[in-house]
Amino acid sequence: MKVKVTVDLSSGLERVPSFNLVVGAKDTVASLKERVATVSLVPFPDQVLSLENQALPDDALLVGCGVEDGSSLVLSAKPSIDTFLRQLEELLSSREMSKDELCLLYCYKHGVSVSQVLKALGLRHLEDLLSRGKSSIQVSSGRWRLGTEARREPKGDLADLGAVNQSSENQRYVDLHNSICSRAFNSKASRALVELVEDLQQILPLHIHQAVKGGSMGKGTATSAGFKRPDAEVVFFLHAANPETLLREKWLPPLLKASADILKSKYQVELMEDSLRLHSLPTLRVTLRFAPAMSLIQTKALAKSPSSWRLFQCSFVEQRVHFVAKQPGSVKMTIRLLKWWRDQQEWSAPLYEPSDEILELIAIHSAQSKPVDQQQAIARVMALLSNFDEVSVLWSNFYTKAEIWAPLLHQKPLLMDPVISCVNHADPKVFDSRELMRHARSFNFFR
């Protein structure tokens, strides 16, 4: 039979959306509580399963408690200071760390952010916790650690074994990356893109001022894994006498149609609303766009709000590509691994699947904490993704906070574009993060 379960993290934490589970005649209250806690990553052991506001005993059969097909159950979990302290001590048992790293690791392991737990406990700051319960946690110079007596340091052969295991686990990420992004693949795909751009410039009778390569190929984050060929975006910037007076809806549609008619003699072309897609290429998925050649100042003046930036988004391709391409190789490795992970998941609709931009920007933001290897980098990114609805990321590369379109600052989640000051890539209207958070909380990267 199928039952509906709602997880209620009481005392200030938001209620988790309800979900359905199939249970059998032999399932007990305790076994269902374990399943629910695993699925929703409930971090607090003090849990009560209730039916119509009546608490159910752990050792009882569900059917014996009146649970039937379609029943609605509530799992209530009460946070406590002592439990929270024990969980933090467990994370600090092997080494000291900064407050930010401790919060990220807690979120990754338990699926609930530290700020949420503090709110439930009626506390404002993590430091307030230390005066409210018995703990061996010490804070010095911004570093959190356990006292000498409480710290569990592996010794001798155990320490060596731990180092070997950690190195071996990280090597799995490195080996996976090498399998999805080989030097031969990069060389072949890059050469194909260069040849394609040169061919397009010769075929199309246009006065092209500049050709810019974008997408995963332009940014250097493409992978060869899965059924998808690596994506590339090609933007042709065209000379125009007075670009500010050009109305996009007047010049772009006829230009796209005329270009498609010309290219059909050699390529399989799909005419889109604002671009052309070139199919049947053996190594690439290519989107061709056109934009008037303008200075960055002119373009920014024309793209001041979400309604206008969409008309000129491809005009920022060079700056957006450079922001990702300039990142260290280790960060781009993390991005490629995240794209591979995303493609292994099942998404119910495009609205729920995170875009390349979301994964790229989250990886770059997370890298500011300076992870020591790919294993740690992926863990920290997953901690952010598991609580994506609380993300708030701003950049200061191309604009100041004062230049950000004001309504965006009140949106949550907020993942600002690093170049365009009126774009939130996490806007709930274009991306629903619920499936992403669920996958991140229950992730087994190598499944």
Secondary structure as GFF3:
##gff-version 3
##sequence-region A 1 447
A	DSSP	beta_strand	2	9	.	.	.	ID=ss1
A	DSSP	beta_strand	16	22	.	.	.	ID=ss2
A	DSSP	alpha_helix	29	40	.	.	.	ID=ss3
A	DSSP	beta_strand	47	51	.	.	.	ID=ss4
A	DSSP	beta_strand	54	55	.	.	.	ID=ss5
A	DSSP	three_ten_helix	63	65	.	.	.	ID=ss6
A	DSSP	beta_strand	72	77	.	.	.	ID=ss7
A	DSSP	alpha_helix	81	91	.	.	.	ID=ss8
A	DSSP	beta_strand	97	98	.	.	.	ID=ss9
A	DSSP	alpha_helix	99	110	.	.	.	ID=ss10
A	DSSP	alpha_helix	114	121	.	.	.	ID=ss11
A	DSSP	three_ten_helix	126	131	.	.	.	ID=ss12
A	DSSP	beta_strand	137	140	.	.	.	ID=ss13
A	DSSP	beta_strand	143	146	.	.	.	ID=ss14
A	DSSP	alpha_helix	156	180	.	.	.	ID=ss15
A	DSSP	alpha_helix	183	203	.	.	.	ID=ss16
A	DSSP	beta_strand	208	214	.	.	.	ID=ss17
A	DSSP	alpha_helix	215	219	.	.	.	ID=ss18
A	DSSP	beta_strand	231	238	.	.	.	ID=ss19
A	DSSP	three_ten_helix	243	245	.	.	.	ID=ss20
A	DSSP	alpha_helix	248	263	.	.	.	ID=ss21
A	DSSP	beta_strand	268	271	.	.	.	ID=ss22
A	DSSP	beta_strand	276	279	.	.	.	ID=ss23
A	DSSP	beta_strand	285	292	.	.	.	ID=ss24
A	DSSP	alpha_helix	296	302	.	.	.	ID=ss25
A	DSSP	alpha_helix	306	312	.	.	.	ID=ss26
A	DSSP	three_ten_helix	313	316	.	.	.	ID=ss27
A	DSSP	alpha_helix	317	325	.	.	.	ID=ss28
A	DSSP	alpha_helix	329	344	.	.	.	ID=ss29
A	DSSP	three_ten_helix	350	352	.	.	.	ID=ss30
A	DSSP	alpha_helix	356	366	.	.	.	ID=ss31
A	DSSP	three_ten_helix	367	369	.	.	.	ID=ss32
A	DSSP	alpha_helix	374	386	.	.	.	ID=ss33
A	DSSP	three_ten_helix	388	390	.	.	.	ID=ss34
A	DSSP	beta_strand	392	393	.	.	.	ID=ss35
A	DSSP	three_ten_helix	401	403	.	.	.	ID=ss36
A	DSSP	three_ten_helix	406	410	.	.	.	ID=ss37
A	DSSP	beta_strand	414	415	.	.	.	ID=ss38
A	DSSP	alpha_helix	434	441	.	.	.	ID=ss39
###
